[in-house]
């Protein structure tokens, strides 16, 4: 593809057509608006395998999306419009979510340059499988690179006081013997749980309740044999939240909530967040223990929201939880005296410093054709021809590349497969820093 520019303003994409060698002819569709009497035209070659070239730099929380071209008889197979040019390989997994609820996973068997053939594994009874459905690579390229993993709630058992939460079994990932999961809704933490048993389609999670109901040691059962799970009988998912998404028995989780898995790579690097789930006079319980590499006297920093509370120390360790105390208050909290010295349910601890945040460098002014943009420079420098994050409210929602800078503006394009929301004026371009926003 060729990107045609007028100074820092993108004009159109041009596609190659048959021509006499050695020349290559490119053609664009529709008119090109040239308001300047003396246009400063340039053209930039964008290779077909650009996304494959960007895979190793893909942000960890950013998905890579594609459309289903068609489903085979009975919905047992599918062709996906993404291939080796997009960084897809045999063995990769896609998942289809409707209203947040996982309804099927697609396992890649054959790959061409622009298309993949997949087998379909349903996660609900009678999943609605239609051409043009949007699927995302699972795990995302950045999460796979870092050994991280996310799943989501498929079903919640009802009729018991302490129901199991069913989450989609993720693609193969190394975890401690009792995997911990943090549940999120729209980026906000809502609950924590421990996997009791699992099969080839689902992990069955028991929530760790705050306060007196919090277990001293989680009860675990022997994993179920692969393939024994019965698909949940749920209403056909709708484009909005599933009709059974209201949690039973006042549970904090709902169908469609994300579940962040504490992987072995997270444990080895101590990069996970341990949350306070119970407090008493002078100490608190956190949801991390021996299986998470926690030891007595392990130092940490306690946080409430985005603000550090001070230094904390582990005083006792059990298999899946630890006792911690807050030893000193951070600047800005010392004046609050005894209030600052007490941890609360919902506070969290980090055992290693958080990764650096992304640095904003420009703000999108105009969008052409859905993926081309001009942006006003707001930072000291904007890296050209290298990946930038597209952010909305501090959350990464896409990947972009600026190709030209002219005066106080830059022009370039967003990678369509990366966009979680439509490209729009007001979105921020930022230099990557493997951003890890503070939990809410």
N, C-alpha and C positions, 0 to 999 in steps of 0.2 A: 504494500500500500504506500501511496505518497500522501503526505500531509502538505497541502498548499497553504502558504501563509502570506499575509500582507503586513509586513513589519511584525508586530507582536500579536496580530489578530489572525487566528485561524480562519480559513475560508471554507475548505471542503476536503473530503477524502477523495482520492483518485485511485481506481483499481486498474491493474494491468489487463490489457487485451492483446489479442494476437496481432503481431506486427512483423515486419521484415527484419530478420537479424542483420547486424548485431544490435539494433536499436530495440528498446522496449517502449511500447506505447501505453500510456495511462489515460483513462477516461473517467470523468466525474459525471454524476447525474444531477440534473437541475442547474439553474443559473447560479453564478457566483456574483455576489454583490461587491462592486469595487467603487466605493464612494469617493476615494481620493483621485484627484486629477493626475497625480504621478504616483501610482502604486509601487510599493517596494516588495515585489513578489519573490518568494523563495519556496523551495519544495524540499521536504525532508522524507527520506526513505525510512519506513517502519517495517522491520522484517516480520514475516508471517509467524515466526516462532518467538515473538516478543515475550509472551506470557511464560513460555518455558525458560527463557533467559532470566526472567524475574523471579522464578520460584524460590531460589536460594535467598532472596531478599524480601520475600513476602512477609508482611507484618503478622504476628502470631494470632491476633484476634480477628483477622480479616478473612472472609470466605472467598472461595473461587467458585463462581456459579456457571451453570450451563443450562440449556434447554433440552428436553427429551424430544427427539425427532419423531419416534414412533415406538409403540409397544407391540410385542409379539403376541401370538394367540394365547388367550388365557392370562395375559399379563405376566407371563413367566420370564420374559426377556425384554430388553429395550435397547434402542440406539440413542446415544447421547451425542449432541453436537459439540464435542470437544475431544481432542486427541493429543498426539505427541507434540504438536505445535503449542498446545496449551499446558504442557508439562504433565500430562496424564500418562500413566503407565499401567501395564497389566498388574492386577492385584489391588489397584486403588479402589476405594469405596466412595460412592455418592450416597446421600440420603435425601428423601423427599419428605418435607414437613408442610403441613397444611394448618394454618392458624397456630403455628408453633409445634403442633403435635407430630412426632415422627410417625409416618404411615408405611414407609417401605425403605429398604436399603438396596442399592444397586451395586453389584460387584463386577468390576471390569474384567473381561475375559480376553477381548481382542481390541487392538488399538491401531488406527490409521492416523494420518497426519491431522485430520480435522474431525474425526468421528470415532466413537468407541462403542463396542458391543458389550452389554452387561446382562447378567442374570438378576432377576428381581426376587427379593426376599420380603414378603409382606410382614408388617408389624401390627396390623389391625385386621379385623375381619372385613373382607371386601373393600380394600383400599381403592379410592377413586383414582385410577391411572389414566391420564389423558395426555395426548401429544401437546407439546409446548409447555409442559409442567416444568417449573424451575427446580433444579436440584443443585446441591452444593457439595463440594469435595469434603469428605469426612475421614480423618480430621483435616482441618485447613492446612495448606502447605506450611505456614509458619509454625503452627502447633506441632505438626509432624516433625519438622526440623528440630524443635526444641524438646521433643519427647513429652508433649502435653496433650491432653485429650478432654473433650467435652461431649456429653450426651444430653438427653432430654427425657422428660417424663412422658410415658406413653399411656399409663393407666394407674389408677389408685384403687386398691381393694376397698370395698365397703362392707359394712355389717360387723366390724370388729372395732374395739376401742383403740387398738394400736395397729392399723392396717399397714400392709407393705406397699411401698411405692415401686412401680415397675418403670425402669428406664431402659432405653434401647441399648443392647449390648454393643459396646464400641468395637471398631476394628481392633485386631490384636495389639495390645499395649501392655508393657510390663508394669505391674503394680505390686505393692506390698500384699501380704496374705489377706488382710481385711481392708479392702479399698474404702477410703473415705470420699464422700461427695459433698460439695457445697452447692446448694440450689440457689438460682438467681432468677428474678423476674424483671425484665427490662433493665438489666444491669445492676439491680439491687438485691443484696443477699437476703434470703428469706428463711433458710433452714440448713441443717447439716444432717447427714446420715451415714450409716455404715452398711456395706453390702453384706447380706446374710448368706445368700447363695445365688447361683447364676446358671444359665444354660446358653445355648448358642444364639438366642434371640434377645433375652432379657437378663438384666441384673435386678435382683429384688432387694430393696433397701429399707432398713428400719431407721426411722428418724430418731435423732438424739434430742429429747425434749429439754428445754431449759427448766431450771428450778428443781423442785423435789422429785420430779419424774425422771430426771436425767439418770441413766444407768451408771453404776459404778464400773461395770465391765460389760461390754456388749455380748449378747447371746448370739452365737453363730451356729449354723447348721451345715451339714455336709452338702457340697454343691450338687444340684440336680444333674441327672444325666443329660447330655446334650440332646436337644430336640424334643424334650418332654413337655415343654411349655405349651399351653393351649392359648391361641391368640385371643386377646380380650375382645369381647363382643361389645362394641361401642357404637354410638350413632355415627353415621357417615360424617367425617369431618367437613366443616364448612370453611370458606375463606376467612371467617372470623374465628374467634376462640371456640373450641369444641363445646358442644352443649353440655357435656358432663364435666366441664372443667372446674366447677365449684368443688372445693375440697371437702371430703366427708369428715365428720367428727371434728370440725374446726381445725383441720390440719393447715399448716402454713403454705404447703405446696399445692400446685395445680397442674393439670395436664398441660403440657407445652412448656413448662418451666425448664430452663437450661440447668444442667448439672455438671459442674466442673470436677473432674476426677483428679485425685491426688496420686499422680503416677510415681513410679520408682525413680524416674529422672528428677521429679520435683523433690522427692525425699532426699536423694543423694546430694542435691544442690541446696537443700533446706530453703527453697525459694517459695514454699507454700505459705499461706496465711493460717495461723492457728487462732480459733475464735473462743472467747470466753462464753461458756454455756451455763455456768453455775457459780455463784459467789457466796462466801460466808465471811465472818469477821476476820479480816486480815489476809485472806488468800482467795484464790479463784481456780476453777478447773478450766482447762483448755482442751480442745478436741484433737490432741496430738500426743503420742506417747512413744513407747519403745519401738514399735513397728515403723515409726516415722523418723527414727534416728535421733530422738530427743534424749538427752542425758541430764542427770542432776547437775546443777550449777551452770546449765547452758544459759548464756546471756541473750537478751532479746530487747526489742523496743516495742512498747505498747502504744497503740493508737486508738483514738476515738474519732471516727470519720476520717478526715484528712489530716487531723492534728495529732502530733506525737504527744503522749502523756508523760513519758519518761522511760527509764530503764527498768526492766523486769528480769527476774531470775527464776529458774525452775528449781523447786525444792524437793519434789517427789515425782517419781515416774511410774506409771503402770503401763499395761500393754497398749491401750488405746487412748489414754488421757494422761494429763500431768497436772500437778499443783504448782501454781506460780504466785509470786508476790511482786508488787510494784515497789521498787527500791528507792527511786528518786524521781522527782517531778521535772518535766521539761520546762524550759523557759516559757513564761506566759501562763503556766499552770501553778507555779509555786505559790503565788499570792492567794490561791483558792484553798490552801491549807488542807484540811482533812478530806474535803470533797475530792480534791485532785489525787489524794493518796489511795483512793478506793477504786478498784476495777469494777466495771459493770458488765452485765450480760450484753453481748453485742460488741464489746471492745475486741480488738484483735492484736496479735503479736506477729512481728516479723523477726526472723532469726538472721537474715542477711539484709543489707540495704536494698531498697527498691531500685529497679533499673531507671536510668535517666528518662525523663519525659521528653516528648517531641517538642521541637522549637518552632512556633508559627513563623512563617516567612512571607505569606501573601494571602490576600482575600479575593475570592472569585467575584468578578464584576459582571461578566456576561457569558452566556452559554449558547453555543451554536450546534444544532443537530444532536443534542443530547449528550455528547461526549467531548466537544471541543470548547475551550475556554480562554478568556483573557482574565488576568488577575492583577490587582495592584500590589506592588511590593510593600511589605510592612516590616520586614526584618533586615538585618545588615547585608544579607546575601541570599540569593535563591540558587541552589544547585541546579544546573541545566543538564538535561539528558540523563537524569538519574532519578530513581523513584522518590516521590514525595507522598506523604499521607494526605488524604482528604479527610477533614475532621468537621464534626458538627457537635457543638457543646462539649468539646474535649474528647468525644468518642470517634474513633477511626471508622469511617464509612466507605473508604475507597482508596485507590492508588492512582496517582497521576504522574505525568512527566511534562515538565516545562522545557520547551525546545529553543525558544527565542526570548531574549530580553531586549527591550527598547525603551530607554528612559526609565520611568517608574512602573512599567508594566512588563508582564511576561505572558507568553501564549503557549498553549500546548494541548494535551488531551488526557482524558481519564481512561483507564483500562476498564472497559464496560463490564467484564466478567467479575470485577472486584467490587462494583458499586452495590452497597446495601440500601442506599436511597438514591433518588435521581440527583444528578449533578445540578446545582442551582446557585444563583448569586448569593453571596453571604457565607458560603462554606469557606473553610480555612485550609490553606495548604501549609504543611508543616514538614520540617526536616525530621526523618525518623530517629527515634531513640529507643526502640523496643518499649514503647510507652506502656506503663502499668498504672493506670489511674487508681487513686485511692478507693477502696471499697466503700459502698454507701450502706 
